[in-house]
Amino acid sequence: MPKSDTPLDTATHRRLMHITLLIFAKCPDAGRCKTRLIKGFGEEGAVEVHRRLTVKTFQETYSLNQQRRVSIQIHYTGEAVDELRALANEHCPQGVLIEQRGDDLGSRLHNAFASALSSSEAAIAIGTDCPFLDSQLLFEACATLESNQAVIGPAADGGYYLLGLRAPHPELFQNIDWGTSAVLEQTLIAGAAVGLHFDHLPILSDVDDPEDVTQEVRQLLHMPDIEWPNEAR
C-alpha cells in the first residue's frame, strides 16, 4: 500500500494495519429479504426494516472510516442493485460494490476473505442484521486485530455478527450449519482445531423475527412511530 494511504494512529503516529471491511448485504428486494418479518410487517414493511438496517450499517461504517481509515467492500446478492448502490452512495460513499461469489454462505465468506487478504493485512466481515453494531465496536474489532489473530462478535441467536481474520482460514466456513444456533460453536471448534484463538466482542442481538423489532430497535432505526399493516396489536 502506498505510504500516503497508510492509516496512522493520530495519538502515537504509529502505522496502523491495512484492514478491509466486508459488508455482506442483500439488495432490498420485497419478498426476498427479511422474509421472517413478513408475517408481522408485510412484504413492504419487511423490506423497509431491511432497508433501514442496511442504512444504519452503512452509516456506522462511514463513521468508523472517519476515526480509522479502512477499505470498504459491499458484497451483495439480489436484484435491486441500483437501489443498494444509491443507499451506499448516500451513506457510505467509500464502499465498493462486489457481487458475492459462491454456492452457499460459507463459500461466499471464504471467497471474500481470500480476495481481501491478498491485498490487506486483515479483513472483517459483518452483515446488516445487527442494529446494535456501532462504529465504536467496529473500531474495537480493528484494534483487536492489530495484535490478535482473530476476533468474533457472538450473536444472541447462536451465530455471529462479526468475524475478523489476519489470514485466510477456509476451515472456518466448511461443514457449518448456516442459519442455525450452532454456527458460533461450530466456528469456534473449527478454529480451535487449527490453533486459531478468537478474541470476543460483546454478545449482540440480530433482527430476524417481528419480536426482534423492539422499541429500542425502532429508535435506533429512526422508526419509533411507524405501524405496519400486519403488525400484531
C-alpha positions in Angstrom: 0.0 0.0 0.0 1.4 3.4 -0.9 2.8 5.4 2.0 0.3 8.2 1.6 -2.6 5.7 2.0 -1.2 4.1 5.2 -3.5 4.7 8.2 -1.8 6.2 11.2 -2.8 6.3 14.9 -3.3 10.1 15.4 -2.1 9.9 19.0 1.1 7.9 18.5 1.6 8.4 14.8 2.2 4.6 14.7 1.4 2.9 11.4 -1.9 1.0 11.6 -2.8 -2.3 9.9 -4.4 -2.1 6.5 -7.9 -3.6 7.1 -10.7 -4.3 4.6 -14.2 -4.2 5.9 -16.5 -6.7 4.1 -20.2 -5.8 4.4 -22.4 -8.7 3.4 -25.7 -7.1 2.2 -28.8 -8.2 0.4 -30.5 -5.9 -2.1 -33.8 -4.5 -0.8 -36.0 -6.9 -2.9 -39.5 -7.1 -1.5 -40.5 -10.6 -0.6 -36.9 -11.9 -0.8 -35.2 -10.2 2.2 -36.2 -10.4 5.8 -38.9 -13.0 4.9 -39.4 -13.9 8.6 -40.6 -10.3 9.2 -43.3 -10.6 6.6 -45.7 -12.3 8.9 -45.6 -9.2 11.2 -45.0 -6.3 8.8 -46.0 -7.4 5.3 -43.6 -7.6 2.4 -43.2 -3.8 2.1 -42.8 -3.4 5.8 -40.2 -6.1 6.0 -38.1 -4.6 3.2 -38.4 -1.2 4.8 -36.9 -2.7 8.1 -34.2 -4.3 6.0 -33.5 -1.0 4.2 -33.2 0.9 7.5 -30.9 -1.8 8.9 -28.7 -1.5 5.8 -28.6 2.2 6.0 -27.6 2.1 9.7 -24.8 -0.4 8.9 -23.5 1.9 6.1 -23.6 4.9 8.5 -21.7 3.2 11.2 -19.1 2.0 8.7 -18.8 5.6 7.4 -18.3 6.8 10.9 -15.6 4.2 11.5 -13.8 5.4 8.4 -13.7 8.9 9.9 -12.0 7.5 13.0 -9.7 5.0 11.4 -9.2 4.5 7.7 -10.3 1.2 6.2 -11.1 -0.2 2.8 -14.8 -0.9 2.4 -16.3 -3.6 0.2 -20.1 -4.2 -0.1 -20.6 -7.8 -1.1 -24.2 -8.0 -2.3 -26.7 -10.5 -3.5 -30.1 -9.8 -5.0 -31.7 -7.9 -7.9 -32.3 -4.3 -6.7 -28.6 -3.4 -7.2 -29.3 0.1 -8.3 -31.2 0.9 -5.1 -28.5 -0.7 -2.9 -25.9 1.3 -4.8 -27.9 4.5 -4.2 -28.1 3.8 -0.5 -24.3 3.1 -0.4 -23.5 6.3 -2.4 -25.6 8.4 0.1 -24.5 6.7 3.4 -21.1 5.0 2.7 -19.6 6.5 -0.5 -16.3 4.8 0.0 -17.9 1.4 -0.4 -17.2 -0.7 -3.5 -20.0 -3.0 -4.6 -18.9 -6.5 -5.4 -21.3 -9.4 -6.3 -21.0 -12.3 -3.9 -19.3 -15.5 -5.3 -20.1 -19.0 -4.1 -22.8 -21.6 -3.8 -23.5 -21.0 -0.1 -22.7 -18.5 2.6 -19.6 -20.4 3.7 -18.0 -20.3 0.2 -19.1 -16.7 -0.2 -17.4 -15.7 3.0 -14.3 -17.6 2.2 -14.0 -16.1 -1.3 -14.4 -12.6 0.1 -11.8 -13.1 2.8 -9.4 -14.7 0.5 -9.7 -11.9 -2.0 -9.4 -9.1 0.6 -6.5 -10.7 2.4 -4.5 -10.9 -0.9 -4.0 -7.1 -0.6 -4.9 -6.3 3.1 -3.3 -7.3 6.3 -6.6 -8.2 7.9 -10.3 -8.3 7.0 -13.5 -8.0 8.9 -16.9 -9.4 7.7 -20.2 -8.1 9.0 -23.8 -8.3 7.9 -26.6 -5.8 8.0 -28.9 -7.5 10.6 -27.5 -6.1 13.8 -28.7 -2.6 14.7 -26.5 -2.6 17.9 -23.2 -2.9 16.0 -21.8 0.7 16.0 -18.7 2.4 14.9 -17.1 2.0 18.3 -17.4 -1.7 18.2 -16.0 -1.8 14.7 -13.1 0.3 15.9 -12.5 -2.1 18.7 -12.5 -5.0 16.3 -9.9 -3.2 14.2 -7.8 -2.5 17.2 -8.0 -6.1 18.4 -6.7 -7.4 15.0 -3.6 -5.2 15.5 -2.3 -7.7 18.0 -4.5 -10.8 17.7 -5.1 -13.5 15.1 -8.9 -13.2 15.0 -11.9 -11.5 16.5 -15.5 -12.6 16.6 -18.8 -10.9 17.7 -21.2 -13.6 19.1 -24.9 -13.1 18.3 -27.5 -13.9 20.8 -29.1 -16.4 18.5 -26.0 -18.6 18.3 -24.5 -17.1 15.2 -22.0 -14.2 14.9 -22.4 -10.7 13.7 -18.7 -10.0 13.0 -15.7 -12.0 12.1 -12.2 -10.6 11.7 -9.1 -12.5 10.5 -5.5 -11.8 9.7 -5.1 -14.8 7.4 -7.4 -17.0 5.3 -8.9 -19.9 7.2 -11.2 -21.9 4.8 -12.0 -24.4 7.5 -14.0 -21.8 9.4 -16.6 -21.9 6.6 -16.8 -25.6 5.9 -19.3 -28.0 7.5 -21.1 -25.2 9.2 -24.9 -25.4 9.7 -25.6 -21.9 8.4 -28.7 -20.2 9.7 -28.9 -22.3 12.9 -28.0 -21.7 16.6 -24.9 -24.0 16.1 -22.9 -21.6 13.8 -20.9 -19.8 16.5 -20.0 -23.1 18.4 -19.0 -24.9 15.1 -16.9 -21.9 14.0 -15.0 -21.8 17.3 -14.4 -25.6 17.2 -13.1 -25.3 13.7 -10.8 -22.5 14.7 -9.5 -24.4 17.7 -8.7 -27.4 15.5 -6.1 -25.3 13.6 -4.9 -23.4 16.7 -6.8 -20.2 16.0 -7.6 -18.1 19.0 -10.6 -15.7 18.9 -10.9 -12.5 20.9 -14.6 -12.0 21.7 -16.7 -8.8 21.3 -19.9 -8.4 23.4 -22.9 -10.6 22.6 -25.5 -8.6 20.5 -28.9 -9.4 19.1 -29.8 -9.5 15.4 -33.2 -8.6 13.8 -34.7 -11.7 12.3 -38.3 -12.0 13.6 -41.0 -9.5 14.3 -40.5 -9.7 18.1 -36.9 -8.6 17.5 -38.1 -5.2 16.3 -38.3 -3.8 19.9 -38.9 -0.2 20.8 -35.1 0.2 21.2 -34.5 -1.1 17.7 -37.2 1.2 16.4 -35.4 4.1 17.9 -32.0 3.0 16.5 -33.6 2.7 13.1 -35.5 6.0 13.3 -38.9 4.3 13.0 -40.4 4.6 16.5 -43.9 5.6 15.5 -44.4 3.6 12.3 -47.1 1.0 12.3 -47.2 -1.8 9.7 -50.4 -3.3 8.4 -49.8 -6.9 9.6 -48.1 -5.9 12.9 -49.7 -7.6 15.9 -51.6 -5.2 18.0 
